[in-house]
Amino acid sequence: MTSNVNERFLITPFLVLFVIHAMQWGVGYFSFQREIAQTAGQDAWIAVILTAVSIHIVIWMMYRILSAYRTQTDIVHIHRHLFGKWIGGLLTVFSLFIW
């Protein structure tokens, strides 16, 4: 049986690695409530709320930075402009090793 998939919905085999990695990492990253509740017990709701708020703030900051640099899509340029030559370069190298 053959199926015809529109070409705009396909990704290259090279990018499949990143898609799988992102899906596996995201599942573990967003299941932090269960691990915190097992460790903290009755007072876990405070840690869960604080962690969720901090994650929302970080994601909001990422969207704000990326919307400010909409025309310049290079992460190296954004790092250098925000943090300077040395720290921006270190962040770029660090982010390249993480991704």
TIVEXTI-448355 format. One record per residue (C-alpha): z, y negated, x. Coordinates in Angstrom, 2 decimals, always signed. Layout:
BEGIN
Z Y X
Z Y X
...
REM end
This chain:
BEGIN
Z Y X
+0.00 +0.00 +0.00
-0.96 -3.36 +1.41
+0.49 -6.67 +0.42
-1.09 -10.02 +0.95
+1.44 -12.51 +2.21
+0.46 -16.13 +2.40
+0.12 -17.20 +6.03
+2.48 -20.16 +5.65
+5.38 -17.77 +4.90
+4.93 -15.78 +8.13
+6.74 -16.41 +11.40
+5.82 -15.35 +14.90
+7.43 -12.24 +16.40
+9.11 -14.44 +19.03
+11.00 -16.38 +16.34
+12.21 -13.22 +14.60
+14.85 -12.88 +17.34
+16.29 -16.28 +16.46
+16.20 -15.62 +12.72
+18.11 -12.34 +13.12
+20.60 -13.95 +15.50
+21.21 -16.85 +13.12
+21.75 -14.52 +10.16
+24.23 -12.35 +12.04
+26.12 -15.28 +13.50
+26.23 -17.13 +10.19
+27.83 -14.23 +8.37
+30.66 -14.04 +10.89
+31.02 -17.81 +11.11
+31.44 -18.35 +7.40
+33.85 -15.45 +6.85
+36.66 -17.21 +8.67
+38.80 -17.35 +5.51
+39.48 -13.62 +5.54
+40.58 -13.56 +9.18
+42.82 -16.59 +8.75
+44.41 -15.16 +5.60
+45.19 -11.87 +7.33
+46.86 -13.62 +10.27
+48.71 -16.46 +8.54
+49.78 -14.70 +5.36
+51.14 -16.96 +2.60
+50.39 -20.25 +4.36
+46.76 -19.39 +5.00
+45.44 -21.76 +2.33
+46.37 -24.78 +4.44
+44.44 -23.51 +7.46
+41.45 -22.52 +5.32
+41.24 -25.97 +3.72
+41.60 -27.78 +7.06
+38.99 -25.57 +8.71
+36.54 -25.97 +5.83
+36.95 -29.75 +5.85
+36.42 -29.91 +9.61
+33.28 -27.75 +9.39
+31.91 -30.01 +6.65
+32.59 -33.08 +8.78
+30.80 -31.58 +11.78
+27.78 -30.59 +9.67
+27.71 -34.08 +8.11
+27.79 -35.64 +11.59
+24.90 -33.42 +12.69
+22.81 -34.50 +9.71
+23.60 -38.17 +10.33
+22.61 -37.95 +13.98
+19.40 -36.07 +13.20
+18.46 -38.50 +10.43
+18.99 -41.45 +12.79
+16.58 -39.89 +15.31
+14.01 -38.73 +12.77
+11.00 -39.89 +14.78
+12.28 -38.50 +18.09
+12.67 -34.78 +17.57
+13.51 -33.93 +21.17
+17.13 -32.81 +21.56
+17.08 -33.84 +25.22
+16.33 -37.44 +24.25
+19.10 -37.45 +21.63
+21.66 -36.08 +24.11
+20.72 -38.60 +26.80
+20.77 -41.53 +24.39
+24.15 -40.65 +22.88
+26.04 -39.36 +25.93
+24.28 -40.80 +28.98
+22.38 -39.21 +31.84
+24.97 -36.79 +33.21
+26.92 -35.66 +30.16
+23.74 -35.59 +28.08
+22.08 -33.41 +30.72
+25.06 -31.05 +30.77
+25.00 -30.79 +26.97
+21.30 -30.03 +27.06
+21.77 -27.28 +29.66
+24.72 -25.88 +27.71
+22.76 -25.89 +24.45
+19.82 -24.15 +26.11
+22.07 -21.32 +27.24
+23.64 -20.99 +23.78
+20.33 -20.90 +21.91
REM end
